[in-house]
Amino acid sequence: MELREYEGITTEQIHRTLDPQWNLWTDGCPGGESPEQVGARLDRVLAKAAGHGGDVALVAHGHALRVAGARWIELPAAGGGRLRLDTATVSVLGYEHGRRVIQAWNS
C-alpha cells in the first residue's frame, strides 16, 4: 500500500479495511518514513536547537512535536505516541541537573 492511499483515511478505517493491527507509532506509514527515520530527523532538529545557545521555539505538526518530546528525553520515536498533545498548547523542553527533561507538556 502506498502512503498516498493512507492519506485521508482514519485509523478506524485502516483497522477495519486494511490492517487491524496497524499502529502509526510503531509501524509508520507504508511508503513513507519509518518511526526510526522520523526520530532521526527530529534528532537533527533537536541537536541544532540545543546548539543554538539560547531559547528556541519549534513550531510543527503535532505528531512531529510528540516525537521531538520523546527523543528529547531519550525515548524511541514511538514514545511520542504516549505524549498527548492538543492543538495550540505550549510545551517546554529543558534541563534539570544537566539532564534533558520535559518541563511542561501540553499546557
N, C-alpha and C positions, 0 to 999 in steps of 0.2 A: 504494500500500500504506500503510495506517495504521500508526502507531507501535505500537499495541496488537498488531498482527499480528506484529511483530518480537519482542515480549516473550516470553521463554521459549524462543526459537529460538536455537540455537547458530550461531556464524559458519559452521561447516561446513555446517549445514543451509541457511542463507541462500545460500551459494555454490552448493550442489547444486541447490536447488529454486527460488530466486527471482532471484538476481543473482550470477553467478560473479565479477564484478569489484568487488563491494561492499566498502568499507573504512570502518569506523566513524570512523576518524580523519580521513579526507578527505571522506567523503560524509555523515556524520552519520546520523541516523535519519529516514527518511521520516515526515512528520507530526510530527516533534519538532524540537529545536534543531539548527541547523547548527553545524559546528565553530567558525565565527566568532562565533556567538551565545554558545556556551559560553565561548569565550575572553573575550568582552566581559563576561560575568557574573563570571568569575574575576578579570578586571582590576579590577572594582569591589571585590571581596573583598580583593585584594592591596593596593589603594590605601588601603582602610580600615585594614588591618593595619599597613601601613607608616606611616600617620599616627598610630598609637597611641602611638608614642614609647618602646616597650619590646618585650620578648619577647611573642610571640603564638603560641598553639597553634591550628592548623587541624586539625579532625577532619572527614573527609568520605569519600565514596565514592572508591575508588581511581582511577577514571578522572578525576574532578574534580581530585584531587590531582596527577595526572600533568599535566593541563592547567595547573594552578597553577605547577608547576615549570617548564614550558615558557614560560609567559607571564612568569614572574619574570625569566628570562634572555633575554627579548625574542624568543623563537621564536614562530611561529604556534601556535595551539591544536593543530594536527596534530602538532607536535613532541612532544606528550605521548605519542604512540604509540611513540616511541623511548626513553622513560624507563620501564623496567620497575619495577614497584612491587609487592612482595609484601605479604601480609597481616601486620598487626601489626609494621610496621617504623617506623623513625624517619628522617625526612629533615629537613635543616636548610637553610633559605634565608637568605642573609645578604649581606654586602657585603665587597668587597676593593678597597681604593683608591677607594672611592666608587662602585664598580660593583656591580650585583647579580650574585651568584654562587650556585651550589649548593655549600654547604659539605660536606654529607653527603647521600647518597641511598641509600635502601633499606637502611639499617643495622639 
